[in-house]
Amino acid sequence: MVDSLYLLFLNRQWNLFFQIFQFFLLNENISKPKSAK
């Protein structure tokens, strides 16, 4: 029971981290062409 709850918590933390990472990655890809122009 404790293990499954801990894994669920880790999974949520990882999903949040991944979403933030993707967001910054998208911002980098969008801002690069603008600065090139």
mmCIF entry with sequence, helices, sheets and N, C-alpha, C, O atoms, coordinates in Angstrom:
data_MODEL
# 
_entry.id   MODEL 
# 
_entity.id                         1 
_entity.type                       polymer 
_entity.pdbx_number_of_molecules   1 
# 
_entity_poly.entity_id                      1 
_entity_poly.type                           'polypeptide(L)' 
_entity_poly.nstd_linkage                   no 
_entity_poly.nstd_monomer                   no 
_entity_poly.pdbx_seq_one_letter_code       MVDSLYLLFLNRQWNLFFQIFQFFLLNENISKPKSAK 
_entity_poly.pdbx_seq_one_letter_code_can   MVDSLYLLFLNRQWNLFFQIFQFFLLNENISKPKSAK 
_entity_poly.pdbx_strand_id                 A 
# 
loop_
_entity_poly_seq.entity_id 
_entity_poly_seq.num 
_entity_poly_seq.mon_id 
_entity_poly_seq.hetero 
1 1  MET n 
1 2  VAL n 
1 3  ASP n 
1 4  SER n 
1 5  LEU n 
1 6  TYR n 
1 7  LEU n 
1 8  LEU n 
1 9  PHE n 
1 10 LEU n 
1 11 ASN n 
1 12 ARG n 
1 13 GLN n 
1 14 TRP n 
1 15 ASN n 
1 16 LEU n 
1 17 PHE n 
1 18 PHE n 
1 19 GLN n 
1 20 ILE n 
1 21 PHE n 
1 22 GLN n 
1 23 PHE n 
1 24 PHE n 
1 25 LEU n 
1 26 LEU n 
1 27 ASN n 
1 28 GLU n 
1 29 ASN n 
1 30 ILE n 
1 31 SER n 
1 32 LYS n 
1 33 PRO n 
1 34 LYS n 
1 35 SER n 
1 36 ALA n 
1 37 LYS n 
# 
_struct_asym.id          A 
_struct_asym.entity_id   1 
# 
_struct_conf.conf_type_id            HELX_P 
_struct_conf.id                      HELX_P1 
_struct_conf.pdbx_PDB_helix_id       AA1 
_struct_conf.beg_label_comp_id       VAL 
_struct_conf.beg_label_asym_id       A 
_struct_conf.beg_label_seq_id        2 
_struct_conf.pdbx_beg_PDB_ins_code   ? 
_struct_conf.end_label_comp_id       ALA 
_struct_conf.end_label_asym_id       A 
_struct_conf.end_label_seq_id        36 
_struct_conf.pdbx_end_PDB_ins_code   ? 
_struct_conf.beg_auth_comp_id        VAL 
_struct_conf.beg_auth_asym_id        A 
_struct_conf.beg_auth_seq_id         2 
_struct_conf.end_auth_comp_id        ALA 
_struct_conf.end_auth_asym_id        A 
_struct_conf.end_auth_seq_id         36 
_struct_conf.pdbx_PDB_helix_class    1 
_struct_conf.details                 ? 
_struct_conf.pdbx_PDB_helix_length   35 
# 
_struct_conf_type.id          HELX_P 
_struct_conf_type.criteria    ? 
_struct_conf_type.reference   ? 
# 
loop_
_atom_site.group_PDB 
_atom_site.id 
_atom_site.type_symbol 
_atom_site.label_atom_id 
_atom_site.label_alt_id 
_atom_site.label_comp_id 
_atom_site.label_asym_id 
_atom_site.label_entity_id 
_atom_site.label_seq_id 
_atom_site.pdbx_PDB_ins_code 
_atom_site.Cartn_x 
_atom_site.Cartn_y 
_atom_site.Cartn_z 
_atom_site.occupancy 
_atom_site.B_iso_or_equiv 
_atom_site.pdbx_formal_charge 
_atom_site.auth_seq_id 
_atom_site.auth_comp_id 
_atom_site.auth_asym_id 
_atom_site.auth_atom_id 
_atom_site.pdbx_PDB_model_num 
ATOM 1   N N  . MET A 1 1  ? 0.841  -1.209 0.000   1.00 0.00 ? 1  MET A N  1 
ATOM 2   C CA . MET A 1 1  ? 0.000  0.000  0.000   1.00 0.00 ? 1  MET A CA 1 
ATOM 3   C C  . MET A 1 1  ? 0.872  1.254  0.000   1.00 0.00 ? 1  MET A C  1 
ATOM 4   O O  . MET A 1 1  ? 0.679  2.157  -0.814  1.00 0.00 ? 1  MET A O  1 
ATOM 5   N N  . VAL A 1 2  ? 1.815  1.295  0.907   1.00 0.00 ? 2  VAL A N  1 
ATOM 6   C CA . VAL A 1 2  ? 2.700  2.465  1.001   1.00 0.00 ? 2  VAL A CA 1 
ATOM 7   C C  . VAL A 1 2  ? 3.533  2.612  -0.269  1.00 0.00 ? 2  VAL A C  1 
ATOM 8   O O  . VAL A 1 2  ? 3.737  3.716  -0.773  1.00 0.00 ? 2  VAL A O  1 
ATOM 9   N N  . ASP A 1 3  ? 4.009  1.479  -0.774  1.00 0.00 ? 3  ASP A N  1 
ATOM 10  C CA . ASP A 1 3  ? 4.837  1.497  -1.991  1.00 0.00 ? 3  ASP A CA 1 
ATOM 11  C C  . ASP A 1 3  ? 4.065  2.050  -3.188  1.00 0.00 ? 3  ASP A C  1 
ATOM 12  O O  . ASP A 1 3  ? 4.598  2.838  -3.970  1.00 0.00 ? 3  ASP A O  1 
ATOM 13  N N  . SER A 1 4  ? 2.812  1.632  -3.325  1.00 0.00 ? 4  SER A N  1 
ATOM 14  C CA . SER A 1 4  ? 2.008  2.075  -4.467  1.00 0.00 ? 4  SER A CA 1 
ATOM 15  C C  . SER A 1 4  ? 1.700  3.569  -4.370  1.00 0.00 ? 4  SER A C  1 
ATOM 16  O O  . SER A 1 4  ? 1.681  4.268  -5.383  1.00 0.00 ? 4  SER A O  1 
ATOM 17  N N  . LEU A 1 5  ? 1.459  4.054  -3.155  1.00 0.00 ? 5  LEU A N  1 
ATOM 18  C CA . LEU A 1 5  ? 1.195  5.484  -2.967  1.00 0.00 ? 5  LEU A CA 1 
ATOM 19  C C  . LEU A 1 5  ? 2.446  6.299  -3.272  1.00 0.00 ? 5  LEU A C  1 
ATOM 20  O O  . LEU A 1 5  ? 2.374  7.369  -3.877  1.00 0.00 ? 5  LEU A O  1 
ATOM 21  N N  . TYR A 1 6  ? 3.588  5.777  -2.844  1.00 0.00 ? 6  TYR A N  1 
ATOM 22  C CA . TYR A 1 6  ? 4.858  6.457  -3.110  1.00 0.00 ? 6  TYR A CA 1 
ATOM 23  C C  . TYR A 1 6  ? 5.150  6.510  -4.608  1.00 0.00 ? 6  TYR A C  1 
ATOM 24  O O  . TYR A 1 6  ? 5.618  7.524  -5.124  1.00 0.00 ? 6  TYR A O  1 
ATOM 25  N N  . LEU A 1 7  ? 4.867  5.399  -5.300  1.00 0.00 ? 7  LEU A N  1 
ATOM 26  C CA . LEU A 1 7  ? 5.060  5.358  -6.754  1.00 0.00 ? 7  LEU A CA 1 
ATOM 27  C C  . LEU A 1 7  ? 4.117  6.324  -7.455  1.00 0.00 ? 7  LEU A C  1 
ATOM 28  O O  . LEU A 1 7  ? 4.496  6.972  -8.430  1.00 0.00 ? 7  LEU A O  1 
ATOM 29  N N  . LEU A 1 8  ? 2.901  6.419  -6.964  1.00 0.00 ? 8  LEU A N  1 
ATOM 30  C CA . LEU A 1 8  ? 1.928  7.356  -7.533  1.00 0.00 ? 8  LEU A CA 1 
ATOM 31  C C  . LEU A 1 8  ? 2.417  8.795  -7.355  1.00 0.00 ? 8  LEU A C  1 
ATOM 32  O O  . LEU A 1 8  ? 2.314  9.613  -8.269  1.00 0.00 ? 8  LEU A O  1 
ATOM 33  N N  . PHE A 1 9  ? 2.945  9.090  -6.175  1.00 0.00 ? 9  PHE A N  1 
ATOM 34  C CA . PHE A 1 9  ? 3.497  10.419 -5.894  1.00 0.00 ? 9  PHE A CA 1 
ATOM 35  C C  . PHE A 1 9  ? 4.677  10.722 -6.816  1.00 0.00 ? 9  PHE A C  1 
ATOM 36  O O  . PHE A 1 9  ? 4.768  11.811 -7.382  1.00 0.00 ? 9  PHE A O  1 
ATOM 37  N N  . LEU A 1 10 ? 5.579  9.748  -6.962  1.00 0.00 ? 10 LEU A N  1 
ATOM 38  C CA . LEU A 1 10 ? 6.734  9.915  -7.857  1.00 0.00 ? 10 LEU A CA 1 
ATOM 39  C C  . LEU A 1 10 ? 6.281  10.132 -9.292  1.00 0.00 ? 10 LEU A C  1 
ATOM 40  O O  . LEU A 1 10 ? 6.849  10.949 -10.017 1.00 0.00 ? 10 LEU A O  1 
ATOM 41  N N  . ASN A 1 11 ? 5.252  9.392  -9.696  1.00 0.00 ? 11 ASN A N  1 
ATOM 42  C CA . ASN A 1 11 ? 4.740  9.510  -11.061 1.00 0.00 ? 11 ASN A CA 1 
ATOM 43  C C  . ASN A 1 11 ? 4.177  10.902 -11.303 1.00 0.00 ? 11 ASN A C  1 
ATOM 44  O O  . ASN A 1 11 ? 4.388  11.479 -12.370 1.00 0.00 ? 11 ASN A O  1 
ATOM 45  N N  . ARG A 1 12 ? 3.464  11.447 -10.324 1.00 0.00 ? 12 ARG A N  1 
ATOM 46  C CA . ARG A 1 12 ? 2.918  12.801 -10.448 1.00 0.00 ? 12 ARG A CA 1 
ATOM 47  C C  . ARG A 1 12 ? 4.033  13.831 -10.530 1.00 0.00 ? 12 ARG A C  1 
ATOM 48  O O  . ARG A 1 12 ? 3.979  14.744 -11.354 1.00 0.00 ? 12 ARG A O  1 
ATOM 49  N N  . GLN A 1 13 ? 5.037  13.691 -9.684  1.00 0.00 ? 13 GLN A N  1 
ATOM 50  C CA . GLN A 1 13 ? 6.178  14.611 -9.686  1.00 0.00 ? 13 GLN A CA 1 
ATOM 51  C C  . GLN A 1 13 ? 6.906  14.570 -11.028 1.00 0.00 ? 13 GLN A C  1 
ATOM 52  O O  . GLN A 1 13 ? 7.299  15.603 -11.571 1.00 0.00 ? 13 GLN A O  1 
ATOM 53  N N  . TRP A 1 14 ? 7.076  13.353 -11.553 1.00 0.00 ? 14 TRP A N  1 
ATOM 54  C CA . TRP A 1 14 ? 7.778  13.181 -12.836 1.00 0.00 ? 14 TRP A CA 1 
ATOM 55  C C  . TRP A 1 14 ? 6.978  13.802 -13.973 1.00 0.00 ? 14 TRP A C  1 
ATOM 56  O O  . TRP A 1 14 ? 7.546  14.441 -14.858 1.00 0.00 ? 14 TRP A O  1 
ATOM 57  N N  . ASN A 1 15 ? 5.636  13.613 -13.951 1.00 0.00 ? 15 ASN A N  1 
ATOM 58  C CA . ASN A 1 15 ? 4.789  14.191 -14.992 1.00 0.00 ? 15 ASN A CA 1 
ATOM 59  C C  . ASN A 1 15 ? 4.865  15.711 -14.962 1.00 0.00 ? 15 ASN A C  1 
ATOM 60  O O  . ASN A 1 15 ? 4.925  16.357 -16.008 1.00 0.00 ? 15 ASN A O  1 
ATOM 61  N N  . LEU A 1 16 ? 4.863  16.276 -13.763 1.00 0.00 ? 16 LEU A N  1 
ATOM 62  C CA . LEU A 1 16 ? 4.958  17.724 -13.611 1.00 0.00 ? 16 LEU A CA 1 
ATOM 63  C C  . LEU A 1 16 ? 6.294  18.227 -14.140 1.00 0.00 ? 16 LEU A C  1 
ATOM 64  O O  . LEU A 1 16 ? 6.347  19.213 -14.876 1.00 0.00 ? 16 LEU A O  1 
ATOM 65  N N  . PHE A 1 17 ? 7.358  17.554 -13.767 1.00 0.00 ? 17 PHE A N  1 
ATOM 66  C CA . PHE A 1 17 ? 8.695  17.913 -14.244 1.00 0.00 ? 17 PHE A CA 1 
ATOM 67  C C  . PHE A 1 17 ? 8.780  17.831 -15.760 1.00 0.00 ? 17 PHE A C  1 
ATOM 68  O O  . PHE A 1 17 ? 9.357  18.704 -16.409 1.00 0.00 ? 17 PHE A O  1 
ATOM 69  N N  . PHE A 1 18 ? 8.197  16.771 -16.320 1.00 0.00 ? 18 PHE A N  1 
ATOM 70  C CA . PHE A 1 18 ? 8.245  16.574 -17.767 1.00 0.00 ? 18 PHE A CA 1 
ATOM 71  C C  . PHE A 1 18 ? 7.465  17.662 -18.494 1.00 0.00 ? 18 PHE A C  1 
ATOM 72  O O  . PHE A 1 18 ? 7.895  18.132 -19.548 1.00 0.00 ? 18 PHE A O  1 
ATOM 73  N N  . GLN A 1 19 ? 6.318  18.068 -17.941 1.00 0.00 ? 19 GLN A N  1 
ATOM 74  C CA . GLN A 1 19 ? 5.513  19.128 -18.551 1.00 0.00 ? 19 GLN A CA 1 
ATOM 75  C C  . GLN A 1 19 ? 6.267  20.453 -18.536 1.00 0.00 ? 19 GLN A C  1 
ATOM 76  O O  . GLN A 1 19 ? 6.253  21.187 -19.524 1.00 0.00 ? 19 GLN A O  1 
ATOM 77  N N  . ILE A 1 20 ? 6.925  20.760 -17.421 1.00 0.00 ? 20 ILE A N  1 
ATOM 78  C CA . ILE A 1 20 ? 7.711  21.994 -17.313 1.00 0.00 ? 20 ILE A CA 1 
ATOM 79  C C  . ILE A 1 20 ? 8.889  21.954 -18.290 1.00 0.00 ? 20 ILE A C  1 
ATOM 80  O O  . ILE A 1 20 ? 9.193  22.946 -18.953 1.00 0.00 ? 20 ILE A O  1 
ATOM 81  N N  . PHE A 1 21 ? 9.543  20.795 -18.368 1.00 0.00 ? 21 PHE A N  1 
ATOM 82  C CA . PHE A 1 21 ? 10.674 20.620 -19.288 1.00 0.00 ? 21 PHE A CA 1 
ATOM 83  C C  . PHE A 1 21 ? 10.233 20.816 -20.737 1.00 0.00 ? 21 PHE A C  1 
ATOM 84  O O  . PHE A 1 21 ? 10.916 21.489 -21.510 1.00 0.00 ? 21 PHE A O  1 
ATOM 85  N N  . GLN A 1 22 ? 9.091  20.228 -21.106 1.00 0.00 ? 22 GLN A N  1 
ATOM 86  C CA . GLN A 1 22 ? 8.546  20.385 -22.452 1.00 0.00 ? 22 GLN A CA 1 
ATOM 87  C C  . GLN A 1 22 ? 8.214  21.847 -22.733 1.00 0.00 ? 22 GLN A C  1 
ATOM 88  O O  . GLN A 1 22 ? 8.469  22.351 -23.827 1.00 0.00 ? 22 GLN A O  1 
ATOM 89  N N  . PHE A 1 23 ? 7.647  22.522 -21.741 1.00 0.00 ? 23 PHE A N  1 
ATOM 90  C CA . PHE A 1 23 ? 7.267  23.926 -21.884 1.00 0.00 ? 23 PHE A CA 1 
ATOM 91  C C  . PHE A 1 23 ? 8.491  24.794 -22.182 1.00 0.00 ? 23 PHE A C  1 
ATOM 92  O O  . PHE A 1 23 ? 8.457  25.640 -23.075 1.00 0.00 ? 23 PHE A O  1 
ATOM 93  N N  . PHE A 1 24 ? 9.568  24.579 -21.431 1.00 0.00 ? 24 PHE A N  1 
ATOM 94  C CA . PHE A 1 24 ? 10.795 25.343 -21.668 1.00 0.00 ? 24 PHE A CA 1 
ATOM 95  C C  . PHE A 1 24 ? 11.423 24.986 -23.016 1.00 0.00 ? 24 PHE A C  1 
ATOM 96  O O  . PHE A 1 24 ? 11.984 25.845 -23.695 1.00 0.00 ? 24 PHE A O  1 
ATOM 97  N N  . LEU A 1 25 ? 11.323 23.713 -23.393 1.00 0.00 ? 25 LEU A N  1 
ATOM 98  C CA . LEU A 1 25 ? 11.859 23.268 -24.676 1.00 0.00 ? 25 LEU A CA 1 
ATOM 99  C C  . LEU A 1 25 ? 11.105 23.929 -25.826 1.00 0.00 ? 25 LEU A C  1 
ATOM 100 O O  . LEU A 1 25 ? 11.711 24.345 -26.814 1.00 0.00 ? 25 LEU A O  1 
ATOM 101 N N  . LEU A 1 26 ? 9.773  24.026 -25.697 1.00 0.00 ? 26 LEU A N  1 
ATOM 102 C CA . LEU A 1 26 ? 8.953  24.689 -26.716 1.00 0.00 ? 26 LEU A CA 1 
ATOM 103 C C  . LEU A 1 26 ? 9.293  26.180 -26.783 1.00 0.00 ? 26 LEU A C  1 
ATOM 104 O O  . LEU A 1 26 ? 9.392  26.747 -27.871 1.00 0.00 ? 26 LEU A O  1 
ATOM 105 N N  . ASN A 1 27 ? 9.470  26.805 -25.635 1.00 0.00 ? 27 ASN A N  1 
ATOM 106 C CA . ASN A 1 27 ? 9.826  28.225 -25.603 1.00 0.00 ? 27 ASN A CA 1 
ATOM 107 C C  . ASN A 1 27 ? 11.164 28.477 -26.284 1.00 0.00 ? 27 ASN A C  1 
ATOM 108 O O  . ASN A 1 27 ? 11.328 29.473 -26.989 1.00 0.00 ? 27 ASN A O  1 
ATOM 109 N N  . GLU A 1 28 ? 12.114 27.580 -26.076 1.00 0.00 ? 28 GLU A N  1 
ATOM 110 C CA . GLU A 1 28 ? 13.422 27.681 -26.728 1.00 0.00 ? 28 GLU A CA 1 
ATOM 111 C C  . GLU A 1 28 ? 13.269 27.592 -28.242 1.00 0.00 ? 28 GLU A C  1 
ATOM 112 O O  . GLU A 1 28 ? 13.870 28.378 -28.975 1.00 0.00 ? 28 GLU A O  1 
ATOM 113 N N  . ASN A 1 29 ? 12.476 26.648 -28.710 1.00 0.00 ? 29 ASN A N  1 
ATOM 114 C CA . ASN A 1 29 ? 12.276 26.452 -30.151 1.00 0.00 ? 29 ASN A CA 1 
ATOM 115 C C  . ASN A 1 29 ? 11.540 27.623 -30.782 1.00 0.00 ? 29 ASN A C  1 
ATOM 116 O O  . ASN A 1 29 ? 11.781 27.955 -31.943 1.00 0.00 ? 29 ASN A O  1 
ATOM 117 N N  . ILE A 1 30 ? 10.642 28.252 -30.026 1.00 0.00 ? 30 ILE A N  1 
ATOM 118 C CA . ILE A 1 30 ? 9.868  29.380 -30.554 1.00 0.00 ? 30 ILE A CA 1 
ATOM 119 C C  . ILE A 1 30 ? 10.709 30.664 -30.535 1.00 0.00 ? 30 ILE A C  1 
ATOM 120 O O  . ILE A 1 30 ? 10.624 31.477 -31.455 1.00 0.00 ? 30 ILE A O  1 
ATOM 121 N N  . SER A 1 31 ? 11.514 30.840 -29.495 1.00 0.00 ? 31 SER A N  1 
ATOM 122 C CA . SER A 1 31 ? 12.273 32.089 -29.348 1.00 0.00 ? 31 SER A CA 1 
ATOM 123 C C  . SER A 1 31 ? 13.512 32.129 -30.256 1.00 0.00 ? 31 SER A C  1 
ATOM 124 O O  . SER A 1 31 ? 13.989 33.213 -30.593 1.00 0.00 ? 31 SER A O  1 
ATOM 125 N N  . LYS A 1 32 ? 14.027 30.987 -30.647 1.00 0.00 ? 32 LYS A N  1 
ATOM 126 C CA . LYS A 1 32 ? 15.222 30.962 -31.493 1.00 0.00 ? 32 LYS A CA 1 
ATOM 127 C C  . LYS A 1 32 ? 14.994 31.587 -32.873 1.00 0.00 ? 32 LYS A C  1 
ATOM 128 O O  . LYS A 1 32 ? 15.798 32.420 -33.291 1.00 0.00 ? 32 LYS A O  1 
ATOM 129 N N  . PRO A 1 33 ? 13.922 31.216 -33.601 1.00 0.00 ? 33 PRO A N  1 
ATOM 130 C CA . PRO A 1 33 ? 13.687 31.851 -34.904 1.00 0.00 ? 33 PRO A CA 1 
ATOM 131 C C  . PRO A 1 33 ? 13.442 33.350 -34.795 1.00 0.00 ? 33 PRO A C  1 
ATOM 132 O O  . PRO A 1 33 ? 13.842 34.108 -35.679 1.00 0.00 ? 33 PRO A O  1 
ATOM 133 N N  . LYS A 1 34 ? 12.785 33.790 -33.715 1.00 0.00 ? 34 LYS A N  1 
ATOM 134 C CA . LYS A 1 34 ? 12.502 35.218 -33.528 1.00 0.00 ? 34 LYS A CA 1 
ATOM 135 C C  . LYS A 1 34 ? 13.801 36.000 -33.332 1.00 0.00 ? 34 LYS A C  1 
ATOM 136 O O  . LYS A 1 34 ? 13.968 37.084 -33.891 1.00 0.00 ? 34 LYS A O  1 
ATOM 137 N N  . SER A 1 35 ? 14.719 35.445 -32.535 1.00 0.00 ? 35 SER A N  1 
ATOM 138 C CA . SER A 1 35 ? 15.988 36.136 -32.287 1.00 0.00 ? 35 SER A CA 1 
ATOM 139 C C  . SER A 1 35 ? 16.877 36.082 -33.535 1.00 0.00 ? 35 SER A C  1 
ATOM 140 O O  . SER A 1 35 ? 17.704 36.969 -33.746 1.00 0.00 ? 35 SER A O  1 
ATOM 141 N N  . ALA A 1 36 ? 16.709 35.048 -34.356 1.00 0.00 ? 36 ALA A N  1 
ATOM 142 C CA . ALA A 1 36 ? 17.482 34.936 -35.596 1.00 0.00 ? 36 ALA A CA 1 
ATOM 143 C C  . ALA A 1 36 ? 17.067 36.028 -36.590 1.00 0.00 ? 36 ALA A C  1 
ATOM 144 O O  . ALA A 1 36 ? 17.892 36.561 -37.331 1.00 0.00 ? 36 ALA A O  1 
ATOM 145 N N  . LYS A 1 37 ? 15.768 36.344 -36.585 1.00 0.00 ? 37 LYS A N  1 
ATOM 146 C CA . LYS A 1 37 ? 15.276 37.404 -37.457 1.00 0.00 ? 37 LYS A CA 1 
ATOM 147 C C  . LYS A 1 37 ? 15.690 38.753 -36.872 1.00 0.00 ? 37 LYS A C  1 
ATOM 148 O O  . LYS A 1 37 ? 15.380 39.796 -37.446 1.00 0.00 ? 37 LYS A O  1 
# 
